[in-house]
Amino acid sequence: MVKDIQILNEKETRGGFGEGILEAGRRNPNVVALTADLLGSMKLQAFIKEFPERFVQCGIAEANMIGVAAGLTIGGKIPYTTTFANFSTGRVYDQIRQSVAYSGKNVKICASHAGLTLGEDGATHQILEDIGMMKMLPGMTVIVPCDFNQTKAATIAIADHEGPVYLRFGRPKWPNFTPENQEFQIGKAQVLNEGTDITLFACGHLVWKCVEAGRILEEKGYSVELINIHTIKPLDEAAVLKSITKTRCAVTAEEHNVLGGLGDSIAQVAARHLPIPIEYIGTHDTFGESGKPTELLTKYGLDTPDIVAAAEKALARKKG
């Protein structure tokens, strides 16, 4: 039952990245960290203390950081570039496309402060288009873990993956509910609860919001399947099809524009194989604004009641 999923504690997902890159560095001497003047925000202090010779401070020069990272791969290094999600993608998209994706460089683009939950920094920093931008690049793996423990595990796992990766995570403290020291499988969806009436597909911070919504729906008598799509690309199409074949309707939830994100990926699978009613939780062709993270989720329709309402709408469409 969804109600049995318990919060272990509340931690920043970016903190999971900090612990993860330290562990990745201990396991593999080729792991190096680069940042664009944001080592504190990216929680790199412990890595730098233990491996000072494997850290490059690029300054406020994100495009140059991507170029340096691409060059390091030629010598066998595994560079992790670190800055805010907006600067990791929007500011340097040409460099990523040409120097990383086009030539298949083994660069790990690690992006914090993504989505509305960045909060008070406002619209200029709250990128809501990055999942779409990155998943469209040929050969790019796109990962959006849901909590501290999963972000740590994903950060460790991508060191062993050959090829470019975009790893997206957030700023605020958030419920941490997946197992500690878990094994992260790239491209393998995580089924958090099995059900028969409706599927909730989610990524990132909105996985927990779907847990909350699932509890409400269960209290209303619905059997809810909850799937954490932590890897947007490559998408676990088999898991998606297995679920929607059973439930025949779905809600997708993401801290991202509904245009081009997780919802579009799920809908493409359904359109090709099994068209079903799907409702989308995400921002609707808009920029964000300054505010408290939870208040912004409520204002833009990404909160628990919005997921419940979307699920009930999808269920009604299925019956109709």
C-alpha positions in Angstrom: 0.0 0.0 0.0 1.2 3.5 -0.7 0.5 4.5 2.9 3.2 2.1 3.9 5.9 4.2 2.2 7.6 6.1 5.1 9.8 9.1 5.2 13.3 8.3 6.6 14.3 12.0 7.0 14.3 15.2 5.0 17.5 16.0 3.1 18.5 18.0 0.0 18.9 15.9 -3.1 22.0 18.0 -3.9 23.4 16.7 -0.7 23.0 13.2 -2.1 25.0 14.3 -5.1 27.8 15.5 -2.8 28.0 12.2 -1.0 27.7 10.3 -4.2 30.5 12.0 -6.1 32.8 11.5 -3.0 32.1 7.7 -3.1 32.4 7.6 -6.9 35.8 9.3 -6.5 36.9 6.7 -3.9 35.9 3.8 -6.2 37.4 5.2 -9.5 40.5 7.3 -9.6 39.5 8.7 -13.0 36.5 10.6 -11.5 37.2 14.3 -11.5 34.9 17.2 -10.5 34.6 20.6 -12.2 32.5 23.5 -11.1 31.6 27.0 -12.3 32.1 28.9 -9.1 29.5 26.9 -7.2 31.4 24.4 -5.1 29.4 25.1 -2.0 26.0 25.0 -3.6 26.9 21.7 -5.3 28.2 20.2 -2.0 31.7 19.4 -3.3 33.6 20.3 -0.2 34.2 16.7 0.9 35.4 15.6 -2.5 37.8 18.6 -2.8 39.2 17.9 0.7 39.9 14.2 -0.2 40.9 14.7 -3.8 42.2 18.3 -4.3 44.2 17.3 -7.3 41.0 16.0 -9.0 39.1 19.2 -8.8 39.0 22.0 -11.4 37.5 25.4 -10.5 36.4 26.9 -13.9 34.9 30.1 -12.6 31.8 31.7 -14.0 32.6 30.2 -17.4 30.1 27.4 -18.0 30.8 26.9 -21.7 34.5 26.6 -21.0 33.8 24.1 -18.3 32.0 21.8 -20.8 34.9 22.2 -23.2 37.4 21.3 -20.5 35.3 18.3 -19.5 35.1 17.0 -23.0 38.9 17.3 -23.3 39.5 15.4 -20.1 37.6 12.4 -21.4 40.2 12.0 -24.2 42.7 11.3 -21.5 40.5 8.7 -19.9 39.0 10.9 -17.1 35.4 10.8 -16.0 34.5 14.5 -15.5 31.5 15.5 -13.5 30.5 19.1 -14.4 28.5 20.9 -11.7 26.4 24.1 -11.7 22.7 25.0 -11.5 20.5 23.3 -14.0 19.8 26.5 -15.9 23.5 27.1 -16.4 24.2 23.4 -17.1 21.9 23.3 -20.1 20.4 26.6 -21.4 23.6 28.6 -21.1 25.8 25.9 -22.7 23.5 23.9 -25.0 25.7 24.5 -28.1 28.8 23.3 -26.3 27.0 20.2 -25.0 25.6 19.4 -28.4 28.9 19.8 -30.3 31.6 18.9 -27.9 29.8 16.2 -25.8 26.8 14.6 -27.5 27.9 14.8 -31.1 31.2 13.0 -30.3 29.8 10.8 -27.5 32.1 12.1 -24.8 31.9 10.5 -21.4 30.9 13.7 -19.6 28.5 13.7 -16.6 26.5 16.9 -16.6 25.3 17.3 -13.0 22.7 19.9 -12.5 21.2 21.2 -9.2 18.6 23.8 -8.3 16.2 22.5 -11.1 12.5 23.4 -11.4 10.2 25.6 -9.4 11.5 24.3 -6.0 14.6 26.4 -6.6 12.3 28.9 -5.0 13.2 32.5 -4.3 15.8 32.9 -7.1 12.9 33.2 -9.5 12.2 32.6 -13.2 15.7 33.3 -14.5 17.0 30.3 -12.6 14.0 28.0 -12.4 14.6 26.1 -15.7 11.6 24.1 -16.7 12.7 23.1 -20.2 15.9 21.2 -19.5 14.6 17.6 -19.6 13.2 18.2 -23.0 16.4 19.9 -24.2 18.6 17.1 -23.0 16.6 14.1 -23.9 16.5 15.3 -27.6 20.3 15.1 -27.8 21.3 11.8 -29.5 23.0 9.4 -27.1 22.3 11.5 -24.0 21.1 9.6 -20.9 18.7 11.7 -18.7 18.3 10.9 -15.0 16.0 12.6 -12.5 16.2 10.9 -9.1 13.5 11.4 -6.4 15.3 11.9 -3.1 18.7 12.1 -1.3 19.4 8.4 -1.2 18.5 7.8 -4.9 20.5 10.8 -6.0 23.6 9.5 -4.1 23.1 6.1 -5.8 22.6 7.6 -9.2 25.7 9.7 -8.9 27.8 6.6 -8.1 26.2 4.6 -10.9 26.8 7.0 -13.7 30.6 6.7 -13.3 30.3 3.2 -14.7 28.1 4.2 -17.6 30.0 4.9 -20.8 28.6 8.0 -22.5 27.2 11.4 -21.8 24.7 11.7 -18.9 22.5 14.5 -17.6 21.8 14.2 -13.9 19.1 16.6 -12.6 18.4 17.2 -8.9 17.1 20.0 -6.6 17.8 22.5 -3.9 15.5 22.2 -0.9 15.2 19.7 1.8 12.7 17.0 0.7 11.3 13.8 2.0 13.9 11.0 1.8 12.1 7.7 1.5 14.0 5.2 -0.8 16.4 2.7 0.7 19.9 3.8 1.9 22.8 2.2 0.0 20.4 1.1 -2.8 21.7 -0.1 -6.2 20.7 2.3 -9.0 19.9 0.7 -12.3 20.0 3.2 -15.2 16.9 2.8 -17.4 15.0 0.6 -15.0 11.8 2.1 -13.6 11.1 1.7 -9.9 7.7 0.3 -9.0 6.9 1.8 -5.6 3.4 0.4 -5.4 1.4 -2.0 -7.5 -2.3 -1.3 -8.4 -5.0 -1.9 -11.0 -7.1 1.2 -11.4 -4.6 4.0 -12.4 -0.9 4.5 -12.8 1.0 7.5 -11.5 4.3 8.1 -13.3 6.6 10.6 -11.7 10.2 11.8 -11.5 12.2 14.0 -9.1 10.5 15.8 -6.3 7.0 15.0 -7.6 7.5 11.3 -6.8 6.8 12.1 -3.1 3.8 14.3 -4.1 2.5 11.2 -5.9 3.0 9.2 -2.8 0.8 11.7 -0.9 -1.8 11.7 -3.7 -1.7 7.9 -3.9 -2.7 7.7 -0.2 -5.7 10.0 -0.8 -6.8 7.9 -3.8 -6.4 4.7 -1.9 -8.6 6.1 0.9 -11.2 6.8 -1.8 -11.1 3.2 -2.8 -8.8 3.2 -5.8 -6.0 0.8 -6.4 -3.0 2.9 -7.3 0.1 1.9 -9.2 3.0 4.3 -8.5 6.1 4.2 -10.7 9.2 6.3 -10.2 10.6 7.0 -13.7 14.0 8.2 -12.5 15.5 7.6 -15.9 13.7 9.6 -18.5 16.0 8.4 -21.3 16.4 5.5 -22.0 12.8 5.1 -20.9 11.8 1.7 -19.5 9.1 1.2 -22.1 8.5 -2.4 -20.9 7.5 -1.2 -17.4 5.3 1.6 -18.8 3.4 -0.8 -21.1 3.1 -3.5 -18.4 1.5 -1.0 -16.1 -0.9 0.8 -18.5 -2.0 -2.5 -20.0 -3.3 -3.3 -16.5 -4.6 0.1 -15.4 -5.7 1.6 -18.7 -5.2 5.2 -17.5 -2.4 7.3 -16.1 -1.2 10.6 -14.7 2.4 11.9 -15.3 3.9 14.3 -12.8 7.1 16.3 -13.2 8.7 19.6 -12.1 9.0 20.7 -15.7 7.0 22.0 -18.6 4.5 19.5 -19.8 5.8 20.2 -23.3 8.8 18.0 -23.9 9.2 16.3 -20.6 8.3 13.0 -18.9 4.7 13.2 -19.9 5.5 13.4 -23.6 7.8 10.4 -23.3 5.0 8.3 -21.6 2.4 9.5 -24.1 4.6 8.5 -27.1 4.8 5.0 -25.8 1.1 4.9 -25.2 0.3 6.4 -28.6 2.4 3.7 -30.4 1.2 0.7 -28.5 -1.9 1.4 -26.3 -3.7 4.7 -26.4 -5.2 5.5 -23.0 -6.5 8.5 -21.1 -3.4 10.4 -19.7 -3.5 13.6 -17.6 -0.4 15.7 -17.2 1.0 17.4 -14.0 3.6 20.0 -14.8 3.9 23.7 -15.8 1.9 24.8 -18.8 4.0 26.8 -21.2 5.1 29.3 -18.6 8.0 30.6 -16.7 8.2 30.4 -12.9 8.5 33.2 -10.4 10.1 34.0 -7.0 8.5 32.3 -4.0 8.7 29.6 -1.4 9.1 26.1 -3.1 5.9 24.6 -1.7 3.9 27.7 -2.5 5.1 27.7 -6.1 4.1 24.0 -6.5 0.6 24.9 -5.3 0.3 28.0 -7.5 1.4 26.2 -10.7 -0.7 23.1 -10.2 2.0 20.7 -9.2 0.8 19.9 -5.6 -0.8 16.8 -4.1 -4.5 17.9 -4.7 -3.7 18.6 -8.3 -2.4 15.1 -8.8 -5.5 13.7 -7.1 -7.8 15.8 -9.3 -5.9 14.7 -12.4 -6.2 11.0 -11.4 -9.9 11.3 -10.9 -10.3 13.0 -14.3 -8.3 10.2 -16.0 -10.4 7.6 -14.2 -13.6 9.3 -15.4 -12.3 9.4 -19.0 -11.5 5.7 -18.8 -15.0 4.9 -17.7 -16.5 7.1 -20.4 
